[in-house]
Amino acid sequence: MNDPRTPSFMAKGLFTQLGFAAIPVLIILIALLETLRFFPSFRLLTFGLTFLLLADIASLSRGKWRDALLVFASLVFGLTLIEAAANIMEPKLLTITTSGSSVPQPIIGWGPQRAGRFHSEKTDTRTGATIYSVDYTIDSNLLRETHSSAAAPTVAFFGDSMTFGVGINDAETLPQAFADGFDRKLRVLNFAFIGHGPSQFLRELETGIYDSLLGSQARLFVFMTAAWHAERTACKASFVLHAPRYAFEDDSVVYKGPCSEGMSLKLQEWLGNSAAYRSFIAPLRSKLRPDDVAFYIKILARAATLAKEKYGVPTLIPYLRVPEDYLRGTGFTNDAIIQRLRDGGAIVLDVSLEKEHAGGARISIEGDGHPTPLANRLRAELLERFIETQAPGALPSKTQ
């Protein structure tokens, strides 16, 4: 018989007590990690603690329950190893931006919380090198600040982080370079924001949220795009959970609400915090199909049509070519997309700057990929020359 006074029996009893005591502690730690998300790789620690929790409960169990828990613990241990490998593989880039720079917003999904200056800094944490350190000024209309004429024919830029100007200061954005190219005789507005896409462009026109800012002198809408915007219109990009979602029904582009909502939204947000999901699953999920590219074109064509019908202005689309390998399997090429956009009523201009890049021009921020100030100046010059030669009189010239 076991004597409860023997050291081995007492040690076993203590081990059992510690095992039971560890259960609530581990549960609390897991809950805190998932709620507060103290650091970017918190999910790795969550998986590790979950493994310990299951292993602890298994050690206190008997029979089939113990066997089942050991199987689950083994699966979670394997998942922990995969998560650790994904954390090692992922680029170690850290972007810190002043709080309030981007919050949930109705209609467009997300945008600035308030007017003010927001500092943004991106660092390669492996080397400690600073990729960029800049300030974004958001004006009283919650737009990226652009200095131009207060009362003049208006050119409105819509779009994503490229047009917004991620990684560069206010004076270096594409809208600002365009305004400067016309000696600030135009009124230039920058409606673009980080992560936005064609769906926001169309939704903004449908709802008229910027009508009071556009006024009665709108002359041109500009939306710079590339084929990878199709991931956003198909709601496949990981960061577009709150973006407007459209469907094609009865030969029409129809608004359906946000990309994700309810339990689907919560699941996508949970998955998005896993390095393993981002590294191994998300790339497969975001792979484009022929229907995705076709629908991307339809959304932009619908926006161009609405711009003409509702506002009486043309839409100019500066297009960035993507590697043809990116479009492999979709049945589309860059030239085919450009032609389809033109057939849909948009004015399309190739602004890929391939010759300049081949000649050594630094058109992308190293370690980031967004356009440099030089790229924005070159593209603004292309836009200006195109407008003056292809649409003379549409906008005031420098001499007027």
KOLGUZA-453460 format. One line per 5 residues: number of its first residue (from 1); for each residue x, y, z of C-alpha. Coordinates in nm, 3 decimals, padded with zeros to 5 digits, always signed. Each point is the difference from the previous one (the first is absolute). Layout:
# residues N
NUM> X,Y,Z | ... .
This chain:
# residues 400
1> +00.000,+00.000,+00.000 | +00.110,+00.359,-00.062 | +00.090,+00.182,+00.318 | -00.107,+00.366,-00.031 | +00.292,+00.087,+00.230 .
6> +00.268,-00.129,-00.241 | +00.201,+00.262,-00.197 | -00.105,-00.145,-00.337 | -00.368,+00.016,+00.083 | +00.033,+00.355,+00.137 .
11> +00.190,+00.109,-00.312 | -00.269,-00.148,-00.219 | -00.268,+00.182,+00.196 | +00.189,+00.328,-00.031 | +00.042,-00.053,-00.373 .
16> -00.374,-00.057,-00.036 | -00.080,+00.315,+00.199 | +00.238,+00.205,-00.215 | -00.156,-00.147,-00.312 | -00.347,+00.110,+00.104 .
21> +00.126,+00.343,+00.108 | +00.171,+00.054,-00.337 | -00.324,-00.043,-00.197 | -00.164,+00.335,+00.089 | +00.336,+00.179,-00.022 .
26> +00.058,-00.125,-00.354 | -00.355,+00.083,-00.105 | +00.035,+00.355,+00.133 | +00.334,+00.049,-00.177 | -00.145,-00.123,-00.330 .
31> -00.302,+00.229,+00.036 | +00.223,+00.300,+00.076 | +00.220,-00.069,-00.302 | -00.296,-00.031,-00.236 | -00.169,+00.309,+00.141 .
36> +00.289,+00.242,+00.048 | +00.242,-00.127,-00.270 | +00.307,+00.133,+00.173 | +00.239,-00.058,-00.294 | -00.025,-00.100,-00.369 .
41> +00.086,-00.369,+00.050 | -00.240,-00.050,+00.293 | -00.176,-00.286,-00.181 | +00.315,-00.215,+00.027 | -00.009,+00.032,+00.378 .
46> -00.375,-00.070,-00.003 | +00.060,-00.330,-00.180 | +00.285,-00.089,+00.237 | -00.211,+00.066,+00.307 | -00.293,-00.192,-00.150 .
51> +00.231,-00.300,-00.047 | +00.107,+00.023,+00.365 | -00.364,+00.027,+00.109 | -00.104,-00.311,-00.194 | +00.307,-00.194,+00.115 .
56> -00.073,+00.099,+00.361 | -00.364,-00.109,-00.019 | +00.106,-00.325,-00.170 | +00.241,-00.075,+00.284 | -00.289,+00.032,+00.245 .
61> -00.236,-00.215,-00.206 | -00.038,-00.374,-00.040 | -00.108,-00.245,-00.270 | -00.147,+00.118,-00.329 | -00.016,+00.362,+00.110 .
66> +00.373,+00.005,+00.056 | +00.066,-00.164,-00.338 | -00.220,+00.252,-00.181 | +00.160,+00.294,+00.179 | +00.347,-00.127,-00.085 .
71> -00.099,-00.012,-00.367 | -00.129,+00.360,+00.015 | +00.311,+00.110,+00.188 | +00.220,-00.158,-00.267 | -00.193,+00.182,-00.275 .
76> +00.034,+00.332,+00.179 | +00.371,-00.066,+00.057 | +00.041,-00.055,-00.374 | -00.195,+00.319,-00.070 | +00.228,+00.184,+00.243 .
81> +00.306,-00.119,-00.193 | -00.155,+00.112,-00.330 | -00.086,+00.339,+00.149 | +00.357,+00.035,+00.129 | +00.141,-00.084,-00.344 .
86> -00.233,+00.252,-00.164 | +00.109,+00.269,+00.246 | +00.361,-00.066,-00.094 | -00.077,+00.004,-00.373 | -00.209,+00.318,-00.002 .
91> +00.177,+00.326,-00.086 | +00.077,+00.178,+00.324 | -00.145,+00.339,-00.082 | -00.157,+00.220,+00.265 | -00.217,+00.301,-00.082 .
96> -00.101,+00.234,+00.283 | -00.241,+00.285,-00.070 | -00.154,+00.252,+00.238 | -00.321,-00.128,+00.156 | -00.316,+00.108,-00.181 .
101> +00.151,-00.005,-00.348 | -00.240,-00.276,-00.107 | -00.322,-00.109,+00.169 | -00.325,-00.167,-00.115 | -00.214,+00.236,-00.206 .
106> -00.349,-00.041,-00.149 | -00.034,-00.024,-00.379 | +00.373,-00.020,-00.083 | +00.096,-00.257,+00.265 | +00.284,+00.188,+00.167 .
111> +00.172,+00.337,-00.002 | +00.153,+00.266,+00.225 | -00.163,+00.057,+00.336 | +00.079,+00.370,+00.019 | +00.187,+00.286,-00.158 .
116> +00.361,+00.049,+00.097 | +00.355,-00.113,-00.068 | +00.079,-00.369,+00.025 | +00.354,-00.130,+00.013 | +00.070,-00.332,-00.170 .
121> +00.321,-00.197,+00.020 | +00.088,-00.330,-00.162 | +00.297,-00.203,+00.118 | +00.173,-00.320,-00.102 | +00.024,-00.162,+00.342 .
126> +00.262,-00.251,-00.118 | +00.252,+00.272,-00.081 | -00.143,+00.297,+00.189 | +00.000,+00.202,-00.324 | -00.265,+00.269,-00.040 .
131> -00.191,-00.045,-00.326 | -00.187,+00.327,+00.037 | -00.086,+00.255,+00.267 | -00.262,+00.250,-00.116 | -00.299,+00.211,+00.103 .
136> -00.351,-00.019,-00.145 | -00.208,+00.316,+00.039 | -00.375,-00.062,+00.001 | -00.204,+00.314,-00.060 | -00.332,+00.105,+00.149 .
141> -00.185,-00.201,-00.267 | +00.192,-00.312,+00.106 | +00.198,-00.003,-00.327 | +00.375,-00.013,-00.055 | +00.107,+00.362,-00.020 .
146> +00.056,+00.133,-00.352 | +00.091,+00.365,-00.064 | -00.182,+00.138,-00.304 | -00.245,+00.271,-00.103 | -00.292,+00.051,+00.238 .
151> -00.245,+00.092,-00.276 | +00.074,-00.143,-00.344 | -00.092,-00.294,-00.225 | +00.033,-00.313,+00.210 | +00.197,-00.317,-00.065 .
156> -00.078,-00.277,+00.251 | +00.241,-00.288,+00.059 | -00.150,-00.321,+00.136 | +00.189,-00.315,+00.086 | +00.222,-00.189,+00.237 .
161> +00.328,+00.044,+00.187 | +00.193,+00.078,-00.319 | -00.208,+00.310,-00.064 | -00.038,+00.081,+00.370 | +00.379,+00.002,+00.023 .
166> +00.113,-00.264,+00.248 | +00.364,+00.043,+00.096 | +00.034,+00.357,-00.124 | -00.077,+00.344,+00.138 | -00.291,+00.223,-00.102 .
171> +00.194,+00.198,-00.260 | +00.100,-00.319,-00.186 | -00.333,-00.170,-00.076 | -00.133,-00.051,-00.353 | -00.293,+00.244,+00.046 .
176> +00.238,+00.264,+00.133 | +00.244,-00.054,-00.288 | -00.294,+00.034,-00.241 | -00.115,+00.323,+00.166 | +00.354,+00.137,-00.012 .
181> +00.024,-00.093,-00.370 | -00.292,+00.235,-00.069 | +00.156,+00.271,+00.220 | -00.277,-00.063,+00.253 | -00.257,+00.162,-00.228 .
186> -00.225,-00.301,+00.046 | -00.185,-00.117,+00.307 | +00.140,-00.346,+00.067 | -00.154,-00.238,+00.255 | +00.154,-00.325,+00.127 .
191> -00.282,-00.238,+00.096 | +00.234,-00.302,+00.000 | +00.077,-00.196,+00.314 | +00.213,-00.293,+00.106 | -00.146,-00.336,-00.107 .
196> -00.289,+00.143,-00.199 | -00.081,-00.123,-00.349 | -00.251,+00.014,-00.286 | -00.286,-00.101,+00.232 | +00.052,+00.311,+00.213 .
201> +00.022,+00.215,-00.313 | -00.335,-00.128,-00.127 | -00.166,+00.017,+00.341 | +00.117,+00.358,+00.053 | -00.160,+00.103,-00.329 .
206> -00.320,-00.196,+00.069 | -00.054,+00.150,+00.344 | +00.124,+00.349,-00.085 | +00.191,+00.030,+00.327 | +00.241,+00.247,-00.159 .
211> -00.254,+00.200,-00.201 | +00.018,+00.302,+00.229 | +00.379,+00.008,-00.042 | -00.006,-00.051,-00.375 | -00.232,+00.295,-00.050 .
216> -00.114,+00.106,-00.346 | +00.337,+00.028,-00.174 | +00.107,-00.364,-00.020 | +00.187,-00.058,-00.327 | +00.182,-00.332,+00.036 .
221> +00.015,-00.310,+00.221 | +00.328,-00.192,+00.021 | +00.034,-00.356,+00.127 | +00.341,-00.170,-00.024 | -00.025,-00.377,-00.008 .
226> +00.174,-00.331,-00.063 | -00.137,-00.349,-00.057 | +00.066,-00.100,+00.360 | -00.294,+00.223,+00.092 | -00.207,-00.298,-00.114 .
231> +00.089,-00.169,+00.330 | -00.174,+00.288,+00.178 | -00.313,+00.009,-00.215 | -00.029,-00.379,+00.047 | +00.035,+00.049,+00.379 .
236> +00.303,-00.232,-00.004 | +00.259,+00.238,+00.145 | +00.044,-00.052,+00.375 | -00.044,+00.368,+00.089 | -00.330,+00.069,-00.180 .
241> -00.235,-00.163,+00.250 | -00.195,+00.325,+00.048 | +00.018,+00.113,-00.364 | -00.312,+00.034,-00.217 | -00.092,-00.326,-00.173 .
246> -00.168,-00.017,-00.339 | -00.156,-00.278,-00.206 | -00.097,-00.024,-00.365 | -00.374,-00.062,-00.030 | -00.235,+00.048,-00.295 .
251> +00.281,+00.163,-00.201 | +00.054,+00.256,+00.275 | +00.261,+00.063,+00.269 | -00.194,-00.014,+00.327 | +00.115,+00.107,+00.349 .
256> -00.033,-00.282,+00.257 | +00.143,+00.142,+00.323 | +00.349,-00.048,+00.147 | +00.237,-00.274,-00.115 | -00.045,-00.183,+00.330 .
261> -00.240,+00.037,+00.289 | -00.125,-00.193,+00.300 | +00.173,-00.330,+00.070 | +00.175,+00.006,-00.336 | +00.164,+00.329,+00.095 .
266> +00.110,-00.131,+00.338 | +00.146,-00.316,-00.156 | +00.191,+00.197,-00.264 | +00.137,+00.238,+00.263 | +00.108,-00.296,+00.214 .
271> +00.171,-00.173,-00.291 | +00.170,+00.320,-00.108 | +00.196,+00.013,+00.325 | +00.171,-00.331,-00.075 | +00.335,+00.008,-00.180 .
276> -00.066,-00.355,-00.121 | -00.327,+00.109,-00.164 | +00.162,+00.308,-00.154 | +00.295,-00.198,-00.134 | -00.159,-00.324,-00.120 .
281> -00.377,+00.043,-00.039 | -00.064,+00.365,-00.092 | +00.213,-00.011,-00.321 | -00.208,-00.293,-00.124 | -00.327,+00.167,+00.097 .
286> +00.095,+00.325,-00.177 | +00.094,-00.169,-00.328 | -00.195,+00.166,-00.278 | -00.254,-00.176,-00.219 | -00.125,+00.123,-00.338 .
291> -00.327,+00.118,+00.157 | +00.190,+00.209,+00.256 | +00.184,+00.201,-00.266 | -00.311,+00.038,-00.213 | -00.194,+00.130,+00.300 .
296> +00.280,+00.243,+00.094 | -00.032,+00.148,-00.349 | -00.379,+00.019,+00.030 | +00.022,+00.195,+00.327 | +00.239,+00.255,-00.149 .
301> -00.211,+00.025,-00.314 | -00.310,+00.058,+00.211 | +00.182,+00.272,+00.196 | +00.106,+00.169,-00.326 | -00.357,-00.015,-00.130 .
306> -00.140,+00.141,+00.324 | +00.257,+00.280,+00.001 | -00.122,+00.102,-00.345 | -00.372,-00.040,+00.072 | -00.010,+00.152,+00.349 .
311> +00.283,+00.252,-00.005 | +00.054,+00.061,-00.370 | +00.374,-00.066,+00.023 | +00.231,-00.253,-00.167 | +00.202,-00.253,+00.199 .
316> +00.371,-00.025,-00.072 | +00.158,-00.328,+00.106 | +00.380,+00.001,+00.030 | +00.079,-00.371,-00.036 | +00.295,-00.186,+00.151 .
321> +00.100,-00.318,-00.180 | +00.054,-00.313,+00.208 | +00.227,-00.293,-00.095 | -00.185,-00.220,-00.247 | +00.063,-00.298,+00.230 .
326> -00.232,+00.164,+00.252 | -00.287,-00.023,-00.250 | +00.082,-00.353,-00.113 | -00.306,-00.220,+00.016 | -00.244,+00.292,-00.013 .
331> -00.020,+00.025,-00.378 | +00.093,+00.369,+00.022 | +00.308,+00.204,-00.085 | +00.083,+00.358,+00.092 | -00.085,+00.112,-00.353 .
336> -00.333,-00.183,+00.011 | -00.090,+00.168,+00.330 | +00.093,+00.342,-00.137 | -00.217,-00.056,-00.309 | -00.294,-00.125,+00.206 .
341> +00.021,+00.307,+00.224 | -00.001,+00.225,-00.305 | -00.296,-00.189,-00.143 | -00.173,+00.062,+00.333 | +00.027,+00.377,-00.042 .
346> +00.317,+00.084,+00.193 | +00.299,+00.189,-00.134 | +00.305,-00.220,+00.065 | +00.364,+00.108,+00.010 | +00.291,-00.237,+00.055 .
351> +00.211,+00.148,+00.282 | +00.207,-00.307,+00.081 | +00.330,+00.188,-00.054 | +00.160,-00.318,-00.131 | +00.261,+00.187,-00.208 .
356> +00.090,+00.227,+00.289 | +00.035,-00.298,+00.233 | +00.216,-00.186,-00.252 | +00.217,+00.311,-00.024 | +00.069,-00.004,+00.373 .
361> -00.264,+00.241,+00.127 | -00.104,-00.076,+00.359 | -00.377,-00.014,-00.036 | -00.080,-00.214,+00.306 | +00.094,+00.046,+00.365 .
366> +00.259,-00.266,+00.076 | -00.131,-00.257,+00.246 | -00.357,+00.123,-00.044 | -00.108,+00.024,-00.363 | -00.210,+00.318,+00.006 .
371> +00.084,+00.275,-00.253 | +00.287,+00.235,+00.073 | -00.031,+00.379,-00.034 | +00.183,-00.033,-00.334 | -00.257,-00.251,-00.127 .
376> -00.282,+00.234,+00.097 | +00.161,+00.293,-00.181 | +00.055,-00.208,-00.313 | -00.358,-00.129,+00.005 | -00.138,+00.349,+00.061 .
381> +00.192,+00.119,-00.307 | -00.147,-00.286,-00.205 | -00.350,+00.097,+00.114 | +00.059,+00.365,-00.080 | +00.136,-00.070,-00.351 .
386> -00.280,-00.245,-00.070 | -00.269,+00.248,+00.102 | +00.155,+00.285,-00.198 | +00.037,-00.209,-00.317 | -00.301,-00.233,+00.017 .
391> -00.251,+00.228,+00.170 | +00.105,+00.358,-00.070 | -00.220,+00.253,+00.172 | -00.132,-00.250,+00.257 | +00.210,+00.168,+00.268 .
396> +00.162,+00.342,+00.025 | +00.354,+00.003,-00.137 | +00.296,+00.156,+00.180 | -00.026,+00.312,-00.212 | -00.367,+00.064,+00.075 .
